[in-house]
Amino acid sequence: MAKSQETYNKKEVRNRKEKKRKEKVQKRMDRRSNVKGNLDDMMAYVDENGMITNVPPEPGRKSTVIAADIEVSIPRRLSDTPESKTRSGIITFFNDSKGYGFIRDIGNNQNVFVHINDMEEKLIENNKVTFEIEKGARGLKAVRVKLAR
């Protein structure tokens, strides 16, 4: 007689999978049979303080809300571009061969891009300068850059 090809471990794995499948079917049947409640049991309400409750609000305490008065987001600024006032800063990096650099704004320690075409005079690194900020193609850039006097 031929010996069975199924080992003890293979039988155990097959039995565990079968047991797990039966448990899953049993749980599904239990969930279907234990459907409870109606829509009123599942309903939730929000009271005047913003708290979630299961008690509906009293009809006399309802107040009307104008939808236009609700602020959903942060209000926009009057203009998308920053103010064009004169600022002061220090040139932290400038590459003469490529014609660009960066200025560190003294007021807010922000680095601002500067191009050689926006400079009114020849400047080098560590010079104190005055400049204005405008919105460029790739972000903010310094314009009308000149040596601080």
Summary of the structure (lengths in Angstrom):
residues: 149
radius of gyration: 36.0
end to end distance: 107.3
largest distance: 107.3
contacts: 281
relative contact order: 0.10
helix: 26%
strand: 28%
